[in-house]
Amino acid sequence: MVALVAEAAKLPQEAARNAMGLAMIAVAFLTVLQSLRLGRIGSGYLCPPVVSAIYLPSAMLAASVFGFPVACGMVIFAGGCEVAVGGLVNSLRKFFPAVVSGVVIIAVGIELGKIGLGVLLDPKVTHDVRVSQMFLTALCVLLTMIALAVWAKGLPKLLCVLIGILLGYVVAALLQVFPKDFSVQLAQSPIFALPDPRFLSYAFEPSLMLPFAIAGLASGLRVVGVLTTCQQMNDAAWRRPDMESISGGVIADGIGCAVGGVLAAPGMSASPSLVGIEKITGVTSRVIARSIAGWLLALSCLPQFASLIVNMPRPVMAAALFFNGSLMFVAGIQIVVSRPITLRASLIVGLSLLSALSVLFFPEFYKSLPSWTHQFTASEITVAVVVSTILNALFLLGSWRYSQLRLGAGETLLTAASFDAFLTSRRPTGKFLQQTSSASVG
């Protein structure tokens, strides 16, 4: 992700290498911050972040049109938006239910797939004499990722993207599809050096406020789900999400994202795949966050390692983005169907996604609209968020809300609080199951 944004901003190789090292430091910082509980900041769980694909479309747009300083400045703004989401996470839940969150993730997946295809089908690639080798490299990488994801088990399954990328480097070396100056850039990179932040500067672009605010919102919504998984793994008696911990986690994620903007990381967020590794290994101690941070700090001081990533072959990058986009697309669908699909939900999903896809099908129409509308129609992600949020808020007007629930054969009226106390005060014994199975609901 850092390499793509650096390329979009046309950063010199040395600046791109330093950006990579600084981004590693930012990830190390957020890993430790998330594992702590500092008042209202932090979740207290091992929930490592990554430079997130959620921010990639907006960051690439900012970097390519306005330059790297604007990309950094707007990521700081997005982090602030996510902090606000963390403080209001309980209040915002009804306005951003699973159906809206799913639509946002689906739109991000579509955008990632589009970026991946754009990297591979760029005129620089299609007019290159090595075009057939590049397509073959991308195909090998994609097939490797698919095969590991479908048929492998354990860590190889979870690390399918990383293994595919490593294999892609080997295939790219055999087919000679590395950038032409790759060996020169690698030789010129020192073995050890501290990342130099002197190339950094920051700027703000009002026209990009909405896309980055939406990215911060989407990141916050995803963190809610990831931290809920962390709570389930660490508490055998888990019954419901601890919203105080989740709120602190979202706030920490937003602070880390803002710090990432200061350190050249184009948007960070908690990683579901890394939490998946915790689940399959059973290793969830938050003490590990310090070790992760230590390794990242060590790697940030190895410019040759950063140069390998900055000069990643385009077919390898394209295959990884396309594969990640497909997974994120399906993850969005899973979020949507995790709740009953009512007629209202069907309308939200259908109208939002069709409106979002219209941006891809008819880009010239949206460009012809008044300039003030461009911040709402800049990408399919913004359109999906705007349409789904408006429809959900509109449909809330016609929905019923019950504050009380009557249980049992008698006329005893239970409030939500007393019903919750009733359930938590009883263990799931046979007697309790018999009582609840005979209860009538009215």
matplotlib code that plots the C-alpha trace (Angstrom):
import matplotlib.pyplot as plt

x = [0.0, 2.8, 4.6, 1.5, 0.9, 4.5, 4.4, 1.2, 2.9, 6.0, 8.3, 12.0, 13.4, 15.1, 12.0, 9.9, 12.3, 12.1, 8.3, 8.3, 10.5, 8.5, 5.3, 6.7, 7.3, 3.7, 2.4, 4.6, 3.2, -0.4, 0.2, 1.4, -1.3, -4.1, -2.8, -3.0, -5.9, -5.1, -8.3, -10.7, -7.9, -7.0, -8.8, -6.4, -6.2, -3.6, -5.1, -2.2, -2.9, -1.9, -1.7, -5.3, -6.8, -9.8, -7.7, -5.9, -8.3, -8.5, -4.8, -3.8, -6.2, -4.7, -1.1, -1.6, -3.6, -2.3, 0.9, 2.2, 1.8, -1.9, -2.1, -0.4, -2.5, -5.8, -4.9, -4.4, -7.9, -9.3, -7.8, -9.5, -12.8, -12.3, -11.6, -15.0, -16.6, -15.0, -16.5, -20.0, -19.8, -22.9, -25.0, -24.0, -24.9, -28.4, -27.3, -24.6, -26.0, -24.5, -26.2, -24.6, -21.2, -21.4, -22.2, -19.1, -16.8, -18.2, -17.6, -14.0, -13.5, -14.7, -12.3, -9.4, -10.1, -10.3, -6.9, -5.3, -6.5, -5.3, -1.8, -1.6, -3.4, -1.6, -0.3, 3.2, 2.7, 0.7, 3.2, 6.2, 8.0, 7.8, 4.0, 3.5, 5.9, 4.1, 0.8, 2.2, 3.8, 0.5, -1.3, 1.2, 0.8, -3.0, -3.3, -0.9, -3.0, -6.2, -4.8, -3.5, -6.7, -8.8, -6.8, -4.2, -4.7, -3.4, -0.9, -0.3, -4.0, -3.9, -0.6, -1.7, -1.2, 2.3, 3.4, 2.0, 3.9, 7.2, 6.7, 5.9, 9.3, 11.0, 8.9, 9.6, 13.3, 13.2, 11.1, 13.0, 10.0, 11.5, 11.8, 14.8, 16.6, 15.8, 19.4, 20.8, 18.3, 19.0, 22.7, 22.5, 20.4, 22.5, 22.3, 21.4, 20.1, 17.5, 14.4, 14.8, 11.6, 13.0, 11.1, 7.8, 5.4, 1.6, -1.2, -5.0, -7.4, -11.1, -12.4, -11.1, -12.8, -15.7, -13.7, -11.3, -14.1, -15.8, -12.6, -12.2, -15.8, -15.4, -12.2, -13.9, -16.8, -14.3, -12.5, -15.7, -16.0, -12.3, -12.3, -15.5, -13.7, -10.8, -13.2, -14.7, -11.3, -10.1, -13.3, -14.7, -17.9, -18.4, -22.0, -22.1, -19.6, -17.9, -18.6, -16.3, -13.3, -14.5, -14.9, -11.4, -10.1, -11.7, -10.3, -6.8, -7.1, -8.0, -5.1, -2.7, -4.1, -3.4, 0.1, 0.6, -0.3, 2.4, 4.8, 3.9, 1.6, -1.5, -4.1, -3.9, -6.6, -6.9, -6.3, -8.9, -6.4, -3.8, -6.5, -7.3, -3.7, -4.2, -7.3, -5.7, -2.6, -4.3, -1.7, -3.5, -1.4, -1.1, 2.5, 3.3, 2.5, 5.9, 7.7, 5.8, 6.8, 10.4, 10.6, 9.0, 11.4, 14.3, 13.0, 12.4, 16.2, 17.0, 16.7, 17.4, 14.4, 12.3, 13.7, 12.5, 8.9, 9.1, 10.3, 7.7, 7.1, 3.8, 2.3, 2.9, 1.3, -1.7, -2.4, -2.2, -4.6, -7.0, -7.0, -7.5, -10.2, -12.1, -11.8, -13.0, -15.9, -17.0, -16.4, -18.8, -21.4, -20.9, -21.5, -24.7, -26.2, -25.2, -28.5, -32.0, -32.4, -35.6, -37.2, -35.6, -32.2, -32.6, -33.4, -30.4, -28.0, -29.4, -29.9, -26.6, -24.5, -26.1, -25.6, -22.0, -21.4, -22.9, -19.8, -17.7, -20.0, -20.8, -17.8, -18.2, -21.8, -20.6, -17.7, -20.2, -22.2, -21.5, -18.1, -19.7, -21.1, -17.7, -16.8, -19.9, -19.4, -15.6, -15.6, -18.0, -17.1, -18.4, -21.6, -22.2, -21.8, -23.9, -26.8, -26.8, -26.7, -29.5, -31.7, -31.1, -31.9, -35.0, -36.2, -35.7, -38.7, -41.0, -39.6, -41.0, -39.0, -40.0, -38.7, -40.4, -40.8, -43.4, -42.3, -43.9, -47.5, -48.1, -48.5, -45.0, -43.6, -39.8, -37.7, -34.6, -32.4, -34.3, -34.5, -30.7, -30.2, -32.5, -30.4, -27.0, -28.0, -28.7, -26.4, -27.5, -28.6, -31.2, -33.8, -33.1, -33.4, -36.7, -38.0, -37.0, -38.3, -41.8, -41.8, -44.3, -43.4, -46.0]
y = [0.0, 2.4, 1.6, 2.3, 5.7, 6.6, 5.7, 7.7, 10.7, 10.1, 10.2, 9.7, 6.2, 7.5, 9.2, 6.1, 3.9, 6.3, 6.4, 2.6, 2.7, 5.4, 3.5, 0.5, 2.7, 3.9, 0.3, -0.6, 2.4, 1.5, -2.2, -1.3, 1.5, -0.9, -3.5, -0.9, 0.5, 4.2, 5.6, 5.7, 4.9, 1.3, -2.0, -4.0, -6.8, -8.0, -6.6, -5.7, -3.2, -3.0, -0.3, -0.7, -1.1, 0.9, 4.1, 3.2, 4.6, 8.0, 8.1, 7.3, 10.0, 12.6, 11.6, 11.5, 14.8, 16.9, 15.3, 13.3, 16.2, 16.3, 12.5, 12.7, 15.6, 14.0, 10.7, 12.7, 14.2, 10.7, 9.5, 12.4, 11.3, 7.7, 9.0, 10.8, 7.5, 5.8, 8.3, 7.9, 4.2, 3.3, 6.2, 5.5, 1.8, 2.2, 4.5, 2.1, -1.4, -4.5, -3.8, -0.4, -1.6, -4.5, -2.2, -0.1, -3.1, -4.4, -1.0, -1.0, -4.5, -3.4, -0.4, -2.6, -4.9, -2.0, -0.6, -4.0, -4.3, -0.8, -1.6, -4.6, -3.1, 0.3, 1.4, 1.2, -2.5, -3.3, -1.5, -3.1, -5.8, -8.1, -7.9, -11.7, -12.4, -9.9, -11.4, -14.9, -13.7, -12.2, -15.4, -17.5, -15.3, -15.3, -19.0, -19.6, -17.5, -19.1, -22.7, -22.0, -20.2, -23.1, -26.3, -25.4, -25.6, -23.7, -20.9, -21.5, -20.8, -17.6, -16.4, -17.2, -13.6, -13.3, -16.7, -15.7, -12.4, -14.2, -16.7, -13.8, -12.3, -15.6, -15.9, -12.2, -12.8, -15.8, -14.0, -10.7, -8.5, -6.5, -2.7, -2.0, 0.0, -2.5, -3.8, -0.3, 1.0, -2.1, -1.6, 2.1, 1.4, 1.2, -1.9, 0.0, 3.5, 5.3, 6.5, 10.1, 12.2, 15.4, 14.8, 15.0, 17.9, 18.2, 20.0, 19.9, 19.7, 20.5, 18.7, 15.4, 15.7, 13.4, 10.5, 10.5, 10.9, 7.9, 5.9, 6.7, 5.7, 2.4, 1.7, 2.3, 0.0, -2.7, -2.3, -2.9, -6.3, -7.2, -6.3, -8.3, -11.3, -10.6, -10.5, -13.8, -15.5, -14.1, -14.8, -18.3, -16.9, -14.2, -13.2, -9.8, -7.1, -4.9, -1.6, 0.3, -1.7, -1.5, 2.3, 2.6, 0.4, 2.5, 5.7, 4.1, 3.0, 6.6, 8.0, 5.5, 6.3, 10.0, 9.3, 7.2, 10.2, 12.1, 9.2, 8.7, 5.6, 6.1, 4.9, 2.1, -0.2, -3.3, -6.5, -9.3, -11.7, -11.1, -11.7, -14.9, -16.0, -15.5, -17.6, -20.6, -20.5, -19.8, -17.1, -14.0, -12.4, -8.7, -8.9, -10.1, -6.6, -5.4, -8.1, -7.2, -3.6, -4.5, -6.4, -3.6, -1.1, -3.3, -3.7, 0.0, 0.5, -1.8, 0.3, -2.6, -4.4, -1.3, -1.1, -4.7, -3.6, -0.2, -2.0, -4.8, -6.0, -4.6, -8.0, -9.2, -6.0, -6.3, -9.9, -9.2, -6.2, -8.2, -11.1, -8.9, -7.0, -10.3, -11.3, -7.9, -8.0, -11.4, -10.2, -7.3, -9.8, -11.9, -8.9, -8.0, -11.6, -11.9, -10.3, -11.2, -9.7, -7.8, -5.8, -2.6, -4.2, -5.5, -2.0, -0.5, -3.1, -3.0, 0.7, 1.5, -0.9, -0.1, 3.6, 2.9, 0.9, 3.6, 5.7, 3.0, 2.7, 6.4, 8.4, 11.2, 11.9, 12.4, 14.6, 16.8, 17.5, 20.7, 20.8, 20.8, 17.3, 15.8, 15.1, 13.0, 11.2, 10.9, 7.1, 4.2, 4.1, 7.6, 7.0, 3.7, 5.2, 8.3, 6.4, 3.5, 5.9, 8.1, 5.1, 3.5, 6.8, 7.2, 3.7, 4.2, 6.5, 3.7, 1.1, 0.1, 0.2, -1.9, -0.8, -3.7, -7.5, -9.6, -13.1, -16.0, -17.1, -14.4, -10.7, -9.8, -6.9, -7.0, -4.1, -4.7, -4.2, -6.6, -9.2, -8.9, -9.3, -12.4, -14.1, -13.2, -14.4, -17.9, -20.5, -22.6, -25.6, -28.1, -26.4, -23.0, -24.5, -26.1, -22.7, -20.8, -23.4, -23.1, -19.3, -17.6, -14.4, -11.7]
z = [0.0, 0.9, -2.4, -4.4, -2.8, -3.1, -6.8, -7.3, -5.8, -7.9, -4.9, -5.5, -4.6, -1.5, -0.2, -1.0, 1.0, 4.0, 3.7, 4.0, 7.1, 8.8, 8.0, 9.9, 12.9, 12.7, 12.6, 15.6, 17.6, 16.9, 17.7, 21.2, 21.7, 20.9, 23.4, 26.3, 28.3, 28.9, 30.2, 27.2, 24.8, 23.7, 23.8, 25.9, 23.3, 20.9, 17.7, 15.3, 12.5, 8.9, 6.3, 5.3, 1.8, 3.1, 2.7, -0.5, -3.1, -1.4, -0.6, -4.2, -5.4, -3.1, -3.9, -7.7, -8.0, -5.1, -4.0, -1.0, 1.5, 0.9, 1.2, 4.6, 5.8, 4.8, 6.5, 9.7, 9.2, 8.6, 11.9, 13.7, 12.1, 13.3, 16.8, 16.7, 15.5, 18.5, 20.9, 19.4, 18.6, 20.6, 19.3, 15.7, 15.7, 14.4, 11.6, 10.5, 10.9, 9.3, 6.0, 5.6, 6.8, 4.4, 1.5, 2.3, 2.4, -0.9, -2.5, -1.1, -2.6, -6.0, -5.9, -4.9, -7.8, -10.1, -8.9, -9.3, -12.9, -13.5, -12.3, -14.6, -17.6, -17.4, -20.8, -19.4, -19.0, -22.1, -24.3, -22.7, -24.7, -21.6, -21.5, -21.9, -19.1, -16.9, -17.4, -16.8, -13.5, -12.4, -13.2, -11.3, -8.2, -8.4, -8.8, -5.9, -3.6, -4.7, -4.3, -0.8, 0.2, -1.0, -0.3, 2.3, 6.1, 9.1, 8.6, 4.9, 4.3, 6.4, 4.8, 1.2, 0.1, 1.6, 0.2, -3.3, -3.2, -2.3, -5.1, -7.4, -6.7, -7.7, -10.9, -11.7, -11.3, -13.6, -16.2, -15.8, -15.1, -12.3, -12.9, -15.1, -12.4, -9.6, -9.2, -9.2, -6.6, -4.4, -4.6, -3.8, -0.7, 2.5, 4.6, 7.8, 8.3, 10.3, 8.4, 7.4, 7.8, 6.3, 3.0, 4.8, 4.7, 5.2, 3.5, 3.6, 0.7, 1.5, -1.6, -0.2, 3.2, 2.4, 0.9, 3.8, 6.4, 4.8, 5.0, 8.7, 9.3, 7.4, 9.3, 12.6, 11.7, 10.8, 14.0, 15.9, 14.3, 14.7, 18.4, 19.0, 17.7, 20.0, 23.0, 22.0, 21.8, 25.2, 27.2, 27.4, 29.1, 26.4, 25.9, 24.4, 23.1, 25.8, 24.1, 26.4, 25.3, 21.7, 21.9, 23.3, 20.5, 17.8, 19.4, 19.6, 15.9, 14.9, 16.9, 15.3, 11.9, 12.5, 13.8, 10.6, 8.5, 10.3, 9.5, 5.9, 6.4, 4.1, 6.6, 9.1, 10.6, 12.7, 10.6, 10.6, 9.0, 11.8, 14.4, 12.4, 12.9, 16.6, 16.6, 14.7, 16.9, 20.2, 20.9, 22.0, 24.8, 24.4, 25.6, 22.0, 20.8, 22.1, 20.2, 17.0, 17.5, 18.1, 14.9, 12.9, 14.4, 13.4, 9.8, 9.5, 9.8, 6.8, 3.6, 1.3, 2.7, 2.1, -1.4, -2.1, -1.3, -3.1, -6.3, -6.1, -9.7, -11.0, -11.9, -8.3, -7.0, -9.3, -8.4, -4.7, -5.0, -7.2, -4.7, -1.7, -3.5, -4.1, -0.4, 0.8, -1.7, -0.2, 3.3, 2.7, 1.5, 4.6, 6.8, 4.9, 5.2, 8.9, 9.6, 8.2, 4.7, 4.9, 2.1, 3.5, 3.6, 0.0, -1.2, 0.7, -0.8, -4.3, -4.8, -3.1, -5.1, -8.5, -7.8, -6.9, -10.1, -12.2, -11.3, -13.1, -16.0, -16.7, -15.4, -17.9, -16.7, -13.1, -14.3, -16.1, -12.9, -10.9, -9.2, -5.7, -6.3, -7.2, -3.6, -3.3, -6.6, -6.7, -6.4, -6.0, -2.3, -1.5, -3.6, -1.8, 1.6, 0.9, -0.7, 1.9, 4.8, 3.5, 2.7, 6.1, 7.9, 5.8, 6.5, 10.3, 10.1, 9.5, 11.9, 15.3, 18.5, 21.5, 24.9, 26.8, 26.3, 28.1, 29.1, 30.8, 31.3, 33.9, 33.5, 34.9, 32.8, 32.3, 31.1, 29.0, 32.1, 34.3, 31.5, 31.1, 34.8, 34.8, 32.1, 33.5, 37.0, 35.9, 34.5, 31.5, 33.6, 32.6, 34.9, 33.3, 29.8, 30.7, 32.1, 29.0, 26.6, 28.2, 28.2, 25.9, 24.2, 23.6]

ax = plt.figure().add_subplot(projection="3d")
ax.plot(x, y, z, "-o")
ax.set_aspect("equal")
plt.show()
